[in-house]
């Protein structure tokens, strides 16, 4: 079908509620169709003819989306001549085969679109529009920002501004809503020159702001209703309402006056998953046969609410982290400091932890895992070493450069092991004593640097562990106290690279910086002490041992040691919650020493 030209008295006024314009429903697509004449155009340039082509994007609109092009006079009033076409592919491209008679036009598109946050098509159509000067650009993008701009541009021209002045002012006011200074945008053109499949600064801005508005709409859609539950089904409706609200607010004085909306936009920027948005955009285009690298939208999203934009993704080739080997288990380590340099004057870069659990440190202060930096700023990563022999890799992106910091814990040899893996029995000790002592009978001499126990303390900071000498079958005097305590991970390398399984409640202790000398043939006591005299809970799980009263003793003061007098063995889950001396022997936690 060929393009149609329609004469409608109040077309532009009725254009946005597209569902009411039933006369257009039968028009054909792809920029082809018949035409009919209208009343003479009050053209701003009657001798010129202009071609119209472009895209409609909120992510790309799908094939068959409707596009209307309305001729405008010098005051942006409709001449009454309207052209209709449709997008001709799933990338939102459209065009008309003929020409229009005015350089100023209003374009409106309605259709389903690809959601950058989800990578899927919207559940409902959205309507976007733009006011453009065809003498400046003949390839136009109808997008969210042009939609926010249009009412303000019209308001300024109605107040007496010429088109170019009104356009520049309204463009800058729209960008300011998102904290963007136009002076910091390289080669900034018109808002309708922006396209998310471009490579320029302004293209990055379009994708960034589109993602932010989608995130706000998604947040609103998931807000609990009067019944206390969220009913996510109207994200596109929320987006349409959001666009209209901001555009209307801007039309009044060029500013977003709503503090609530300002806060919603700031929050949304911190919530966006940058990697997901990039992947969704590139995957969408790849699925339609186009190999595309998404523009650097990350530069224009204020992830840490620092109000610093842009954060340039420039290469930083001279920076590197030094890996750490033989780290003490559970100890907190900081990477070598790296200093940001060689940026252009006034330029900032983005820094974010992309994988791992490291804390990002900037200028000796812990910050969020997404921040900005300028020349002279010093960056470090901070993390806790895993179990014996385990490594963790923390990756960070500094500008366009990705760096990895590897933290590897020491691999130690297990020298004394009181583990006996059972078939599933477990026991529990609950007592008001402050000390539990485990007898150790080493079969070799070594320096013990680490000790461990399967224990469930109320708080690890209230516990420490010591090695005691033996005094006639009781703990004697302390030889060494623990200097570091950490909850163990599920497994660790203890001996010759062999993985040794721990319970999740296991605690590891570092015995000073030099460790404790252990001699073959001597008896020692590993003493677990509480600092608050609260009940001690020890959970053995499948990694306990049968501890008889001869090698497990208890004390209130660390001097007078007691044991249960009933010497019978008891291994049953029914012991859970019972006090210490209910049974003569208990299924107690395992202990170990390593060098």
DRENLO-491231 format. One record per residue (C-alpha): chain; x, y, z. Coordinates in steps of 0.1 Angstrom, whole numbers, always signed. Last residue first. Example, Ala and Ser with C-alpha at 12.3 -4.5 7.8 and 13.67 -1.06 7.14 Angstrom:
<pts>
PT kette     u     v     w
PT     A  +137   -11   +71
PT     A  +123   -45   +78
</pts>
This chain:
<pts>
PT kette     u     v     w
PT     A  +518  -265  +606
PT     A  +484  -281  +614
PT     A  +465  -290  +645
PT     A  +431  -307  +646
PT     A  +400  -309  +667
PT     A  +367  -329  +663
PT     A  +336  -319  +681
PT     A  +321  -341  +708
PT     A  +298  -372  +707
PT     A  +294  -374  +745
PT     A  +306  -396  +773
PT     A  +292  -400  +808
PT     A  +259  -385  +799
PT     A  +237  -359  +816
PT     A  +270  -342  +826
PT     A  +272  -315  +800
PT     A  +236  -303  +797
PT     A  +211  -317  +773
PT     A  +200  -297  +742
PT     A  +207  -324  +717
PT     A  +214  -357  +735
PT     A  +185  -372  +717
PT     A  +206  -372  +685
PT     A  +223  -402  +698
PT     A  +258  -413  +707
PT     A  +263  -423  +743
PT     A  +292  -442  +758
PT     A  +291  -451  +794
PT     A  +316  -436  +818
PT     A  +292  -418  +841
PT     A  +315  -395  +862
PT     A  +314  -366  +839
PT     A  +345  -345  +839
PT     A  +358  -315  +859
PT     A  +387  -291  +858
PT     A  +396  -265  +884
PT     A  +420  -240  +870
PT     A  +404  -225  +838
PT     A  +378  -208  +860
PT     A  +345  -225  +852
PT     A  +360  -257  +839
PT     A  +354  -286  +816
PT     A  +372  -317  +805
PT     A  +374  -340  +775
PT     A  +402  -366  +773
PT     A  +394  -391  +801
PT     A  +357  -385  +799
PT     A  +354  -402  +766
PT     A  +352  -384  +733
PT     A  +337  -402  +704
PT     A  +346  -382  +674
PT     A  +329  -356  +652
PT     A  +328  -350  +615
PT     A  +293  -360  +605
PT     A  +277  -332  +625
PT     A  +299  -322  +654
PT     A  +281  -292  +668
PT     A  +296  -275  +698
PT     A  +275  -250  +718
PT     A  +291  -232  +747
PT     A  +267  -216  +771
PT     A  +276  -180  +780
PT     A  +306  -174  +803
PT     A  +313  -141  +785
PT     A  +349  -146  +774
PT     A  +344  -181  +762
PT     A  +374  -205  +761
PT     A  +384  -234  +739
PT     A  +413  -253  +754
PT     A  +435  -276  +733
PT     A  +454  -297  +758
PT     A  +488  -312  +754
PT     A  +504  -346  +763
PT     A  +540  -352  +753
PT     A  +553  -382  +733
PT     A  +562  -362  +702
PT     A  +568  -326  +709
PT     A  +546  -296  +698
PT     A  +563  -262  +692
PT     A  +537  -234  +690
PT     A  +531  -210  +662
PT     A  +554  -182  +650
PT     A  +528  -155  +641
PT     A  +504  -165  +669
PT     A  +484  -197  +669
PT     A  +459  -190  +640
PT     A  +425  -203  +648
PT     A  +400  -220  +625
PT     A  +363  -223  +633
PT     A  +340  -250  +619
PT     A  +303  -243  +616
PT     A  +301  -251  +579
PT     A  +315  -285  +587
PT     A  +350  -292  +573
PT     A  +360  -314  +544
PT     A  +397  -319  +537
PT     A  +409  -315  +501
PT     A  +443  -332  +496
PT     A  +471  -310  +484
PT     A  +497  -328  +504
PT     A  +479  -322  +536
PT     A  +454  -295  +546
PT     A  +436  -281  +515
PT     A  +403  -265  +527
PT     A  +366  -272  +526
PT     A  +333  -259  +536
PT     A  +347  -225  +547
PT     A  +360  -218  +581
PT     A  +348  -192  +605
PT     A  +377  -171  +615
PT     A  +398  -165  +646
PT     A  +432  -148  +648
PT     A  +459  -145  +674
PT     A  +452  -177  +693
PT     A  +469  -182  +726
PT     A  +502  -200  +734
PT     A  +516  -221  +762
PT     A  +488  -218  +787
PT     A  +494  -236  +820
PT     A  +482  -271  +831
PT     A  +453  -288  +815
PT     A  +445  -319  +835
PT     A  +459  -355  +834
PT     A  +487  -348  +859
PT     A  +494  -313  +846
PT     A  +495  -312  +808
PT     A  +506  -281  +789
PT     A  +480  -258  +774
PT     A  +474  -248  +738
PT     A  +449  -219  +736
PT     A  +417  -211  +717
PT     A  +397  -179  +717
PT     A  +360  -172  +718
PT     A  +338  -141  +723
PT     A  +347  -127  +689
PT     A  +333  -158  +672
PT     A  +298  -150  +685
PT     A  +272  -175  +699
PT     A  +297  -202  +692
PT     A  +290  -232  +671
PT     A  +321  -254  +672
PT     A  +339  -278  +649
PT     A  +375  -271  +660
PT     A  +407  -260  +644
PT     A  +443  -252  +652
PT     A  +469  -234  +631
PT     A  +506  -227  +635
PT     A  +516  -259  +651
PT     A  +554  -264  +649
PT     A  +562  -301  +647
PT     A  +571  -332  +667
PT     A  +554  -365  +659
PT     A  +528  -388  +674
PT     A  +508  -361  +691
PT     A  +486  -369  +721
PT     A  +461  -340  +724
PT     A  +434  -338  +752
PT     A  +405  -315  +745
PT     A  +396  -288  +770
PT     A  +363  -269  +773
PT     A  +363  -237  +792
PT     A  +336  -212  +803
PT     A  +311  -236  +818
PT     A  +274  -230  +814
PT     A  +270  -261  +793
PT     A  +254  -272  +761
PT     A  +272  -300  +743
PT     A  +256  -315  +712
PT     A  +258  -348  +694
PT     A  +257  -362  +660
PT     A  +252  -395  +643
PT     A  +254  -396  +606
PT     A  +276  -426  +597
PT     A  +307  -412  +614
PT     A  +338  -396  +601
PT     A  +365  -398  +628
PT     A  +384  -366  +630
PT     A  +410  -361  +658
PT     A  +438  -350  +634
PT     A  +473  -339  +644
PT     A  +498  -329  +618
PT     A  +477  -316  +589
PT     A  +501  -299  +564
PT     A  +494  -263  +553
PT     A  +486  -248  +520
PT     A  +487  -210  +525
PT     A  +458  -190  +512
PT     A  +458  -176  +477
PT     A  +445  -140  +469
PT     A  +444  -132  +432
PT     A  +438   -97  +419
PT     A  +423   -93  +384
PT     A  +423   -62  +363
PT     A  +400   -50  +335
PT     A  +409   -18  +316
PT     A  +382    +3  +299
PT     A  +380   +27  +329
PT     A  +391    +6  +358
PT     A  +372   -27  +358
PT     A  +378   -48  +388
PT     A  +382   -86  +392
PT     A  +386  -105  +424
PT     A  +400  -140  +422
PT     A  +398  -163  +452
PT     A  +423  -190  +460
PT     A  +421  -220  +483
PT     A  +451  -238  +498
PT     A  +438  -236  +533
PT     A  +405  -219  +536
PT     A  +397  -185  +521
PT     A  +416  -152  +526
PT     A  +395  -121  +533
PT     A  +394   -92  +508
PT     A  +405   -57  +502
PT     A  +410   -40  +468
PT     A  +430    -8  +464
PT     A  +426   +25  +445
PT     A  +445   +58  +449
PT     A  +431   +90  +434
PT     A  +457  +113  +419
PT     A  +439  +118  +386
PT     A  +402  +112  +389
PT     A  +381   +84  +402
PT     A  +345   +72  +401
PT     A  +328   +45  +421
PT     A  +311   +11  +419
PT     A  +317   -15  +446
PT     A  +307   +10  +472
PT     A  +335   +27  +492
PT     A  +360   +18  +518
PT     A  +383   +47  +525
PT     A  +420   +46  +521
PT     A  +420   +70  +491
PT     A  +395   +47  +474
PT     A  +390   +11  +487
PT     A  +368   -14  +469
PT     A  +357   -43  +490
PT     A  +364   -77  +474
PT     A  +338  -104  +470
PT     A  +345  -116  +435
PT     A  +334  -103  +401
PT     A  +329   -70  +383
PT     A  +342   -46  +410
PT     A  +337   -12  +396
PT     A  +357   +19  +386
PT     A  +344   +46  +363
PT     A  +367   +73  +350
PT     A  +369  +111  +356
PT     A  +382  +138  +333
PT     A  +388  +174  +345
PT     A  +421  +176  +326
PT     A  +426  +145  +306
PT     A  +435  +113  +324
PT     A  +472  +103  +327
PT     A  +469   +91  +363
PT     A  +450   +69  +387
PT     A  +472   +55  +414
PT     A  +474   +18  +423
PT     A  +478    +6  +459
PT     A  +490   -30  +464
PT     A  +461   -53  +475
PT     A  +447   -54  +509
PT     A  +444   -85  +530
PT     A  +420   -97  +557
PT     A  +431  -129  +574
PT     A  +408  -159  +574
PT     A  +435  -183  +565
PT     A  +469  -167  +564
PT     A  +480  -158  +529
PT     A  +506  -180  +512
PT     A  +504  -161  +479
PT     A  +493  -126  +472
PT     A  +489  -114  +436
PT     A  +502   -80  +426
PT     A  +476   -57  +410
PT     A  +482   -38  +377
PT     A  +480    -3  +362
PT     A  +500    +9  +332
PT     A  +473    +1  +306
PT     A  +446   +24  +318
PT     A  +422   +24  +288
PT     A  +394   +49  +288
PT     A  +358   +41  +299
PT     A  +351   +76  +310
PT     A  +329   +83  +340
PT     A  +306  +111  +326
PT     A  +292  +123  +348
PT     A  +299  +128  +385
PT     A  +268  +132  +407
PT     A  +283  +108  +432
PT     A  +252   +87  +433
PT     A  +272   +55  +431
PT     A  +259   +41  +398
PT     A  +255   +75  +381
PT     A  +249   +62  +346
PT     A  +265   +82  +318
PT     A  +298   +63  +313
PT     A  +280   +30  +314
PT     A  +263   +40  +281
PT     A  +295   +33  +262
PT     A  +277   +24  +230
PT     A  +266   -12  +224
PT     A  +289   -32  +202
PT     A  +269   -45  +172
PT     A  +270   -74  +149
PT     A  +237   -72  +130
PT     A  +219  -103  +118
PT     A  +186   -99  +137
PT     A  +196  -121  +166
PT     A  +228  -101  +168
PT     A  +208   -70  +173
PT     A  +190   -84  +203
PT     A  +221  -100  +217
PT     A  +240   -67  +216
PT     A  +212   -49  +234
PT     A  +207   -76  +260
PT     A  +244   -81  +267
PT     A  +249   -44  +273
PT     A  +219   -42  +296
PT     A  +230   -73  +315
PT     A  +265   -60  +321
PT     A  +253   -27  +334
PT     A  +229   -41  +360
PT     A  +209   -10  +368
PT     A  +202    -5  +405
PT     A  +223   +26  +412
PT     A  +207   +45  +382
PT     A  +172   +36  +395
PT     A  +178   +52  +428
PT     A  +188   +85  +412
PT     A  +158   +85  +389
PT     A  +134   +77  +418
PT     A  +149  +105  +439
PT     A  +144  +131  +412
PT     A  +109  +118  +407
PT     A  +101  +123  +444
PT     A  +117  +157  +445
PT     A   +93  +168  +417
PT     A  +104  +200  +402
PT     A  +120  +186  +371
PT     A  +131  +218  +354
PT     A  +124  +235  +320
PT     A   +98  +259  +335
PT     A   +64  +246  +326
PT     A   +71  +221  +298
PT     A   +96  +202  +320
PT     A   +68  +191  +344
PT     A   +47  +179  +315
PT     A   +75  +160  +299
PT     A   +84  +144  +333
PT     A   +48  +133  +339
PT     A   +42  +121  +304
PT     A   +73  +100  +304
PT     A   +65   +85  +338
PT     A   +29   +76  +327
PT     A   +42   +59  +296
PT     A   +68   +40  +316
PT     A   +41   +29  +342
PT     A   +19   +17  +314
PT     A   +49    -2  +300
PT     A   +56   -18  +334
PT     A   +19   -29  +337
PT     A   +20   -66  +347
PT     A   +40   -67  +380
PT     A   +13   -72  +407
PT     A   +30   -63  +440
PT     A   +14   -74  +472
PT     A    +3   -54  +503
PT     A   -34   -54  +493
PT     A   -33   -16  +486
PT     A    -5   -22  +460
PT     A   +31   -32  +466
PT     A   +56   -15  +443
PT     A   +67   -38  +416
PT     A   +54   -17  +387
PT     A   +69   +14  +402
PT     A  +104    -3  +403
PT     A  +100   -15  +368
PT     A   +90   +20  +356
PT     A  +120   +35  +374
PT     A  +143    +9  +358
PT     A  +128   +16  +324
PT     A  +136   +53  +329
PT     A  +172   +45  +338
PT     A  +176   +21  +308
PT     A  +164   +48  +284
PT     A  +187   +73  +300
PT     A  +217   +52  +295
PT     A  +208   +41  +260
PT     A  +203   +77  +249
PT     A  +234   +89  +266
PT     A  +256   +64  +249
PT     A  +242   +76  +215
PT     A  +251  +112  +225
PT     A  +286  +102  +233
PT     A  +290   +86  +198
PT     A  +289   +49  +188
PT     A  +254   +43  +174
PT     A  +230   +15  +179
PT     A  +213   +33  +207
PT     A  +204   +62  +184
PT     A  +207   +99  +190
PT     A  +203  +124  +162
PT     A  +167  +131  +174
PT     A  +183  +146  +206
PT     A  +202  +170  +184
PT     A  +239  +173  +183
PT     A  +266  +169  +210
PT     A  +301  +166  +196
PT     A  +315  +153  +229
PT     A  +292  +157  +258
PT     A  +308  +175  +287
PT     A  +293  +209  +278
PT     A  +258  +193  +277
PT     A  +261  +187  +315
PT     A  +242  +155  +323
PT     A  +225  +151  +357
PT     A  +196  +130  +343
PT     A  +171  +159  +343
PT     A  +199  +181  +330
PT     A  +197  +163  +297
PT     A  +161  +174  +292
PT     A  +170  +210  +301
PT     A  +199  +210  +276
PT     A  +176  +198  +248
PT     A  +150  +224  +257
PT     A  +175  +252  +255
PT     A  +190  +241  +222
PT     A  +156  +235  +206
PT     A  +142  +268  +218
PT     A  +171  +287  +205
PT     A  +170  +269  +171
PT     A  +132  +273  +168
PT     A  +129  +310  +176
PT     A  +118  +319  +210
PT     A   +85  +339  +214
PT     A   +66  +323  +243
PT     A   +49  +298  +219
PT     A   +84  +288  +208
PT     A   +94  +281  +244
PT     A   +62  +261  +251
PT     A   +67  +241  +219
PT     A  +102  +231  +229
PT     A   +90  +222  +264
PT     A   +63  +199  +250
PT     A   +87  +182  +226
PT     A  +117  +175  +249
PT     A  +105  +145  +269
PT     A   +95  +128  +237
PT     A  +128  +137  +220
PT     A  +145  +121  +251
PT     A  +124   +89  +249
PT     A  +131   +83  +212
PT     A  +121   +91  +177
PT     A  +154   +89  +157
PT     A  +157  +110  +126
PT     A  +177  +107   +94
PT     A  +170  +139   +74
PT     A  +189  +162   +97
PT     A  +194  +200   +98
PT     A  +170  +210   +70
PT     A  +146  +184   +84
PT     A  +141  +203  +116
PT     A  +126  +179  +142
PT     A   +99  +176  +168
PT     A   +99  +141  +183
PT     A   +74  +115  +195
PT     A   +70   +83  +214
PT     A   +40   +60  +221
PT     A   +43   +27  +240
PT     A   +30    -7  +230
PT     A   +22   -34  +256
PT     A   +40   -65  +270
PT     A   +74   -52  +260
PT     A   +97   -74  +240
PT     A  +125   -92  +259
PT     A  +161   -84  +267
PT     A  +151   -78  +303
PT     A  +166   -44  +312
PT     A  +169   -32  +276
PT     A  +132   -38  +269
PT     A  +128   -44  +232
PT     A   +98   -25  +218
PT     A   +61   -28  +210
PT     A   +46    +0  +190
PT     A   +36   +37  +185
PT     A   +56   +63  +167
PT     A   +50  +100  +164
PT     A   +70  +125  +142
PT     A   +64  +162  +143
PT     A   +78  +181  +114
PT     A   +97  +214  +106
PT     A  +113  +215   +72
PT     A   +80  +217   +54
PT     A   +68  +202   +21
PT     A   +73  +165   +28
PT     A   +89  +141    +3
PT     A   +82  +108   -13
PT     A   +92   +72    -5
PT     A   +86   +75   +32
PT     A  +109   +60   +58
PT     A  +111   +37   +88
PT     A  +137   +17  +107
PT     A  +127    +3  +141
PT     A  +152   -25  +143
PT     A  +126   -52  +138
PT     A  +121   -42  +102
PT     A  +100   -20   +79
PT     A   +86    +4  +105
PT     A   +52   +18   +94
PT     A   +40   +47   +74
PT     A   +16   +77   +77
PT     A   +19  +112   +64
PT     A    +0  +142   +79
PT     A    -9  +175   +63
PT     A   -30  +198   +85
PT     A    -5  +226   +87
PT     A    +2  +217  +123
PT     A   +15  +246  +145
PT     A   +52  +244  +153
PT     A   +55  +283  +151
PT     A   +74  +281  +118
PT     A   +48  +258  +103
PT     A   +45  +221  +110
PT     A   +40  +190   +88
PT     A   +29  +159  +107
PT     A   +47  +126  +103
PT     A   +30   +95  +117
PT     A   +47   +61  +123
PT     A   +30   +28  +131
PT     A   +49    -2  +143
PT     A   +50   -29  +116
PT     A   +83   -45  +125
PT     A   +93   -41  +161
PT     A  +104    -9  +179
PT     A  +141    -8  +188
PT     A  +149    -3  +225
PT     A  +129   +25  +232
PT     A  +137   +34  +196
PT     A  +120   +47  +165
PT     A  +143   +49  +135
PT     A  +149   +72  +106
PT     A  +137   +85   +73
PT     A  +121  +116   +59
PT     A  +129  +133   +26
PT     A  +124  +171   +24
PT     A  +110  +193    -3
PT     A  +118  +230    -6
PT     A   +98  +257   -23
PT     A   +72  +261    +4
PT     A   +97  +267   +32
PT     A   +80  +274   +65
PT     A   +49  +259   +50
PT     A   +14  +271   +55
PT     A    +3  +240   +35
PT     A   -27  +242   +12
PT     A   -56  +221   +24
PT     A   -50  +184   +18
PT     A   -42  +162   -11
PT     A   -45  +124   -10
PT     A   -18   +98   -10
PT     A   -15   +61   -17
PT     A    +9   +38    +1
PT     A   +45   +27    +8
PT     A   +67   +35   +38
PT     A   +69    -1   +50
PT     A   +34    -2   +61
PT     A    -2    +1   +49
PT     A   -30   +22   +63
PT     A   -62    +4   +75
PT     A   -60   +17  +111
PT     A   -56   +53  +101
PT     A   -93   +62  +103
PT     A   -95   +47  +137
PT     A   -76   +75  +153
PT     A   -89   +69  +188
PT     A   -63   +42  +195
PT     A   -36   +68  +189
PT     A   -42   +89  +220
PT     A   -11  +109  +210
PT     A   -25  +122  +177
PT     A   -56  +140  +188
PT     A   -41  +174  +192
PT     A   -19  +168  +162
PT     A   -48  +159  +140
PT     A   -70  +188  +148
PT     A   -85  +196  +114
PT     A   -74  +164   +97
PT     A   -62  +163   +61
PT     A   -45  +129   +55
PT     A   -16  +120   +32
PT     A   -13   +83   +28
PT     A   +18   +63   +17
PT     A   +13   +35    -8
PT     A    +0    +0    +0
</pts>
